[in-house]
Amino acid sequence: MDQARKNEDEQGWNAPPDVDSTPAAQPPCPQPSITGAQIALVHESADPAGFAFSVDWLAFTVPGSTPKEAQERVGGEWFELEKGFNGYPRAWMCVSTAGGSGRIGTGMRHRTGEVHVSLSGEIVSAWEAEKVQAVCKWVNEKKGHGTRVDLALDDRMGHANVAQVIQAADLGQAVMRWSTYDAKRKCSHKGKDDIQGEMITFGSRQSESYLRVYDKRREAIGKGETVEGPWVRWELEFKKDRANLCLDLLSYLPTDEWKRFIVGLLKSCISFRDTSADAPASQRCRAPELPWWRALTEDFERCRFHVEKTERKLEEVLSWFSQAMGPTIAALYCAVGPDFLMKVIESGSHRWKARHYQLMNRKAKGLLQGSENF
């Protein structure tokens, strides 16, 4: 299901918002923030391991910059593309071994110094909070603006599965700022008794705010990962003005306050209450919260910032390289022969970085261990 989201990510970023703000979306005592959310107080927990949050997408536009400066700030290895990106004539791309990608676009005729950067979750989720904040600060210092920010909250304790969330929405218990929701289910030929994935989304992808709730565990297992226990992701997607406000707040809020900010955003957008669709709006807003929702949000307030581990085994890098670069290498071999490829390899060995030495050291250690066992 995450792949379907990625296929939509290059479109609809600048569409006009269709969010219908309702009294249900407003907390009793709103504070100035991206959505008027009242940020909940945090009560620290000794064991927050079952709940985590992360920045899962980051896109921004910076005037008066260059692709080189943006690449240095973001990091990674970039190569120029033959085609443009998102309306920009020139584009660069960075591919992570985790499967994500980043893109940089520039070169518009009347905005020659403007650089647009879009970074997928596989890249941004591997950053420490300090790096996320540093990049956001740089965007602000350059008088730039955010165009998309995704914030993910992960429930690893199983307070509510996706089916429960869908059922609550069907019963009219979702008191939300959006007017519509969409529930999706993926099943095999065996029918609903063999559910392979579920997701519910609130709002529209063309609006400035959007929420998706899906079974992250099934997605991870589908990629060959080993996952124990439940894993449901609540993912808020902000675009345009709301993304810019979110990026601005991430740039100056202390990192230990991010979690209450993010949970406050979620609670300002939606709440699950003991009510029905036919109840008057005033009663729906004041109805008591469903037990699972209250427990979930209270535990989210104790969550920790999650950094995705990007270190890959040599076998995983080889698999990625074969899939991603194999066709290009085969075409170059046919076009210019092996001498050119050997020159590229020789040149590349002089530009190794820490992670390249780590891969080489892992191979060397493996050979040494093999010789000891011989």
Secondary structure per residue as TSV (DSSP state, phi and psi in degrees):
chain	resnum	aa	ss	phi	psi
A	1	M	-	360.0	-30.7
A	2	D	H	-65.8	-31.8
A	3	Q	H	-64.8	-39.3
A	4	A	H	-61.8	-36.2
A	5	R	H	-64.0	-42.3
A	6	K	H	-62.9	-36.2
A	7	N	H	-65.3	-22.1
A	8	E	H	-93.6	-8.9
A	9	D	T	-72.7	-20.7
A	10	E	T	-86.9	2.8
A	11	Q	S	-126.8	153.2
A	12	G	-	75.0	18.9
A	13	W	T	-72.5	-30.1
A	14	N	T	-109.9	19.5
A	15	A	S	-71.3	151.4
A	16	P	-	-65.5	145.2
A	17	P	-	-70.5	148.7
A	18	D	-	-127.2	25.4
A	19	V	-	-72.4	126.8
A	20	D	-	-101.8	96.3
A	21	S	-	-70.8	129.9
A	22	T	-	-125.2	164.6
A	23	P	G	-56.5	-26.6
A	24	A	G	-63.9	-24.4
A	25	A	G	-82.7	-12.7
A	26	Q	S	-98.6	128.2
A	27	P	-	-74.2	167.2
A	28	P	S	-58.8	-41.4
A	29	C	S	-128.4	81.2
A	30	P	-	-64.0	143.6
A	31	Q	-	-112.8	155.0
A	32	P	S	-62.9	119.0
A	33	S	S	-165.1	-169.1
A	34	I	S	-62.4	-33.7
A	35	T	S	-128.9	11.3
A	36	G	S	78.7	23.8
A	37	A	-	-78.6	145.8
A	38	Q	-	-90.0	117.1
A	39	I	-	-75.0	124.1
A	40	A	-	-72.3	149.6
A	41	L	-	-71.1	145.1
A	42	V	-	-97.3	133.7
A	43	H	-	-116.6	109.7
A	44	E	-	-62.8	146.1
A	45	S	-	-118.1	148.3
A	46	A	S	-75.5	-19.6
A	47	D	-	-138.4	79.4
A	48	P	-	-91.0	13.1
A	49	A	T	-62.3	-25.1
A	50	G	T	-78.9	-4.5
A	51	F	E	-135.3	135.9
A	52	A	E	-147.8	157.0
A	53	F	E	-132.8	156.6
A	54	S	E	-155.8	159.1
A	55	V	E	-88.4	119.2
A	56	D	E	-109.3	-1.7
A	57	W	E	-166.2	142.2
A	58	L	E	-145.5	122.1
A	59	A	E	-135.9	139.7
A	60	F	E	-156.7	162.7
A	61	T	E	-124.1	132.5
A	62	V	E	-126.0	123.9
A	63	P	S	-84.8	160.6
A	64	G	S	61.0	37.7
A	65	S	-	-132.9	-174.6
A	66	T	-	-135.7	156.9
A	67	P	H	-57.6	-35.7
A	68	K	H	-63.8	-43.6
A	69	E	H	-63.5	-42.5
A	70	A	H	-63.6	-41.3
A	71	Q	H	-64.0	-38.9
A	72	E	H	-65.8	-37.6
A	73	R	H	-70.2	-40.8
A	74	V	H	-80.6	-37.6
A	75	G	-	87.1	177.4
A	76	G	S	92.6	175.1
A	77	E	-	-106.5	126.2
A	78	W	-	-117.0	147.6
A	79	F	E	-136.7	145.8
A	80	E	E	-78.4	140.7
A	81	L	-	-93.1	158.8
A	82	E	S	-76.4	-27.9
A	83	K	S	-110.0	163.4
A	84	G	-	-78.6	-171.3
A	85	F	B	-148.3	126.0
A	86	N	T	55.5	36.9
A	87	G	T	92.0	-8.2
A	88	Y	B	-90.4	132.3
A	89	P	S	-63.9	-35.2
A	90	R	E	-110.7	144.8
A	91	A	E	-148.9	150.3
A	92	W	E	-126.2	156.6
A	93	M	E	-136.7	144.6
A	94	C	E	-128.4	130.7
A	95	V	E	-116.5	129.6
A	96	S	-	-95.0	155.4
A	97	T	T	-68.9	-14.5
A	98	A	T	-80.7	-5.6
A	99	G	S	105.5	-7.4
A	100	G	-	-87.6	175.7
A	101	S	E	-148.8	156.1
A	102	G	E	-124.9	149.7
A	103	R	E	-134.6	143.8
A	104	I	E	-125.7	130.5
A	105	G	E	-123.1	145.2
A	106	T	E	-159.9	178.2
A	107	G	E	95.4	15.6
A	108	M	E	-64.9	144.6
A	109	R	T	-58.4	-47.2
A	110	H	T	-96.1	3.1
A	111	R	E	-139.9	60.0
A	112	T	E	-65.0	-28.9
A	113	G	E	-90.5	6.7
A	114	E	E	-89.5	137.6
A	115	V	E	-126.7	129.7
A	116	H	E	-111.4	132.0
A	117	V	E	-123.2	132.3
A	118	S	E	-131.1	122.5
A	119	L	E	-124.1	123.7
A	120	S	-	-75.8	170.3
A	121	G	H	-61.8	-34.5
A	122	E	H	-63.2	-26.1
A	123	I	H	-86.1	-52.4
A	124	V	H	-68.9	-35.6
A	125	S	T	-68.3	-11.4
A	126	A	T	-89.6	-2.6
A	127	W	S	-86.7	146.2
A	128	E	-	-69.7	157.3
A	129	A	H	-57.6	-34.9
A	130	E	H	-65.0	-35.2
A	131	K	H	-72.7	-40.1
A	132	V	H	-56.7	-46.2
A	133	Q	H	-65.8	-39.4
A	134	A	H	-62.2	-42.3
A	135	V	H	-66.2	-42.0
A	136	C	H	-63.1	-39.2
A	137	K	H	-63.9	-41.6
A	138	W	H	-61.3	-41.9
A	139	V	H	-59.8	-43.7
A	140	N	H	-66.1	-41.7
A	141	E	H	-62.8	-31.3
A	142	K	T	-86.6	7.2
A	143	K	T	61.8	32.4
A	144	G	-	-89.0	-172.9
A	145	H	E	-149.9	149.5
A	146	G	E	-79.4	144.3
A	147	T	E	-115.5	-21.4
A	148	R	E	-159.8	133.7
A	149	V	E	-138.1	125.5
A	150	D	E	-109.1	132.4
A	151	L	E	-121.1	125.5
A	152	A	E	-113.4	134.0
A	153	L	E	-116.7	125.1
A	154	D	E	-109.3	128.0
A	155	D	E	-103.9	107.4
A	156	R	-	-102.2	6.3
A	157	M	S	-105.5	-9.9
A	158	G	-	78.6	36.8
A	159	H	S	-61.7	-36.6
A	160	A	-	-155.2	131.0
A	161	N	-	-87.9	173.1
A	162	V	H	-63.9	-35.5
A	163	A	H	-60.9	-38.3
A	164	Q	H	-65.4	-39.8
A	165	V	H	-65.1	-42.6
A	166	I	H	-63.4	-43.5
A	167	Q	H	-61.6	-42.5
A	168	A	H	-63.3	-41.0
A	169	A	H	-64.3	-41.1
A	170	D	H	-63.2	-30.3
A	171	L	T	-85.5	1.4
A	172	G	T	78.7	21.2
A	173	Q	-	-92.5	-0.6
A	174	A	E	-89.9	106.4
A	175	V	E	-93.6	106.8
A	176	M	E	-138.0	164.3
A	177	R	S	-81.1	-14.5
A	178	W	S	-93.2	162.0
A	179	S	S	-98.8	-14.3
A	180	T	-	-138.3	159.1
A	181	Y	E	-140.5	162.2
A	182	D	E	-138.8	118.4
A	183	A	E	-101.9	133.7
A	184	K	E	-127.7	145.9
A	185	R	E	-139.7	136.7
A	186	K	E	-113.3	121.7
A	187	C	E	-127.7	159.7
A	188	S	E	-85.6	-172.5
A	189	H	T	-66.5	-12.9
A	190	K	T	-77.0	-9.3
A	191	G	E	93.5	-160.5
A	192	K	E	-68.4	-10.8
A	193	D	E	-76.4	-9.4
A	194	D	E	-127.9	69.4
A	195	I	E	-76.2	126.2
A	196	Q	E	-107.6	-2.2
A	197	G	E	175.7	142.8
A	198	E	E	-138.0	147.9
A	199	M	E	-155.3	143.9
A	200	I	E	-129.5	135.5
A	201	T	E	-121.2	147.0
A	202	F	E	-121.2	128.5
A	203	G	S	92.5	-164.2
A	204	S	-	-122.7	145.7
A	205	R	T	-64.3	-20.6
A	206	Q	T	-86.9	-4.8
A	207	S	S	-87.9	174.3
A	208	E	S	-79.9	-15.3
A	209	S	E	-139.2	148.5
A	210	Y	E	-159.1	140.7
A	211	L	E	-127.2	133.3
A	212	R	E	-126.1	139.1
A	213	V	E	-125.1	122.7
A	214	Y	E	-149.0	165.8
A	215	D	E	-83.8	95.2
A	216	K	H	-69.1	-28.2
A	217	R	H	-62.5	-47.4
A	218	R	H	-62.8	-38.5
A	219	E	H	-63.5	-44.2
A	220	A	H	-65.2	-41.4
A	221	I	H	-62.8	-38.1
A	222	G	H	-62.9	-22.8
A	223	K	T	-91.3	4.9
A	224	G	T	90.8	8.7
A	225	E	-	-86.2	155.7
A	226	T	-	-99.1	119.7
A	227	V	-	-128.4	127.2
A	228	E	-	-105.4	136.2
A	229	G	S	80.9	177.5
A	230	P	-	-74.3	161.1
A	231	W	-	-160.8	100.1
A	232	V	E	-113.1	130.0
A	233	R	E	-105.6	131.4
A	234	W	E	-107.6	112.3
A	235	E	E	-121.5	117.8
A	236	L	E	-95.4	130.7
A	237	E	E	-117.3	122.3
A	238	F	E	-116.7	142.2
A	239	K	E	-133.7	166.0
A	240	K	H	54.4	-129.1
A	241	D	H	-60.2	-39.5
A	242	R	H	-70.1	-34.9
A	243	A	H	-65.4	-39.7
A	244	N	H	-65.5	-42.4
A	245	L	H	-64.5	-38.4
A	246	C	H	-65.1	-45.8
A	247	L	H	-61.0	-40.0
A	248	D	H	-62.1	-44.9
A	249	L	H	-67.3	-37.7
A	250	L	H	-65.9	-24.3
A	251	S	H	-75.8	-27.5
A	252	Y	H	-121.8	-16.3
A	253	L	S	-68.3	134.7
A	254	P	-	-55.2	140.4
A	255	T	G	-60.6	-27.7
A	256	D	G	-75.6	-5.5
A	257	E	G	-102.0	-2.1
A	258	W	H	-61.5	-39.3
A	259	K	H	-63.9	-42.8
A	260	R	H	-70.6	-30.1
A	261	F	H	-63.2	-46.5
A	262	I	H	-68.9	-43.2
A	263	V	H	-63.8	-36.7
A	264	G	H	-62.1	-38.4
A	265	L	H	-62.5	-45.8
A	266	L	H	-60.6	-45.9
A	267	K	H	-70.1	-25.3
A	268	S	H	-76.6	-23.5
A	269	C	H	-87.6	-34.5
A	270	I	E	-154.7	151.3
A	271	S	E	-149.7	143.0
A	272	F	E	-108.7	117.4
A	273	R	B	-128.7	160.3
A	274	D	S	-79.2	78.9
A	275	T	-	-148.7	-169.7
A	276	S	-	-140.2	166.8
A	277	A	T	-67.2	-26.4
A	278	D	T	-83.0	-11.7
A	279	A	S	-69.6	147.6
A	280	P	-	-58.8	151.5
A	281	A	H	-57.5	-39.2
A	282	S	H	-64.9	-36.2
A	283	Q	H	-73.7	-37.7
A	284	R	H	-60.8	-40.6
A	285	C	H	-69.6	-29.9
A	286	R	H	-96.9	-4.2
A	287	A	S	-63.5	149.3
A	288	P	-	-65.4	147.8
A	289	E	B	-68.4	146.5
A	290	L	-	-64.7	143.0
A	291	P	H	-53.9	-42.9
A	292	W	H	-67.2	-34.2
A	293	W	H	-70.5	-42.0
A	294	R	H	-63.0	-44.5
A	295	A	H	-65.1	-39.9
A	296	L	H	-63.8	-49.8
A	297	T	H	-69.1	-33.6
A	298	E	H	-64.2	-38.9
A	299	D	H	-75.4	-31.4
A	300	F	H	-60.7	-32.0
A	301	E	T	-67.7	-12.4
A	302	R	T	-104.2	7.7
A	303	C	-	-70.5	168.2
A	304	R	E	-117.8	156.2
A	305	F	E	-74.2	128.3
A	306	H	-	-104.7	132.2
A	307	V	-	-113.7	119.3
A	308	E	-	-70.0	132.2
A	309	K	-	-72.9	125.9
A	310	T	-	-104.8	-8.4
A	311	E	-	-65.7	128.0
A	312	R	-	-117.1	146.7
A	313	K	-	-68.6	157.2
A	314	L	H	-57.5	-39.6
A	315	E	H	-63.1	-37.2
A	316	E	H	-68.4	-39.9
A	317	V	H	-64.4	-41.6
A	318	L	H	-62.5	-41.4
A	319	S	H	-63.7	-45.4
A	320	W	H	-61.6	-45.2
A	321	F	H	-61.3	-41.7
A	322	S	H	-63.2	-43.3
A	323	Q	H	-72.4	-42.7
A	324	A	H	-82.5	-39.7
A	325	M	H	-108.1	-12.0
A	326	G	H	-53.5	-51.5
A	327	P	H	-60.2	-39.7
A	328	T	H	-66.7	-42.7
A	329	I	H	-64.0	-41.0
A	330	A	H	-61.7	-41.4
A	331	A	H	-66.8	-41.9
A	332	L	H	-65.5	-38.0
A	333	Y	H	-59.8	-43.1
A	334	C	H	-70.6	-33.3
A	335	A	H	-81.2	-43.3
A	336	V	H	-123.7	-6.7
A	337	G	-	87.8	174.8
A	338	P	H	-73.6	-23.0
A	339	D	H	-60.8	-41.9
A	340	F	H	-62.4	-43.3
A	341	L	H	-64.2	-37.0
A	342	M	H	-66.8	-35.2
A	343	K	H	-67.0	-38.1
A	344	V	H	-63.6	-41.9
A	345	I	H	-63.7	-43.7
A	346	E	H	-64.2	-42.6
A	347	S	H	-65.6	-39.9
A	348	G	H	-65.2	-30.1
A	349	S	G	-67.0	-18.5
A	350	H	G	-89.1	-2.2
A	351	R	G	-120.6	26.4
A	352	W	-	-64.3	146.6
A	353	K	-	-118.1	-177.2
A	354	A	H	-55.6	-43.9
A	355	R	H	-66.9	-28.4
A	356	H	H	-71.1	-40.6
A	357	Y	H	-64.1	-35.2
A	358	Q	H	-62.5	-42.6
A	359	L	H	-62.3	-43.7
A	360	M	H	-63.9	-41.4
A	361	N	H	-64.9	-36.6
A	362	R	H	-62.8	-41.2
A	363	K	H	-65.2	-41.8
A	364	A	H	-64.3	-42.4
A	365	K	H	-61.5	-39.3
A	366	G	H	-63.2	-39.4
A	367	L	H	-67.4	-40.0
A	368	L	H	-64.1	-44.2
A	369	Q	H	-62.9	-37.4
A	370	G	H	-65.8	-38.4
A	371	S	H	-69.3	-32.4
A	372	E	H	-67.8	-34.0
A	373	N	H	-83.1	-8.0
A	374	F	-	-70.4	360.0
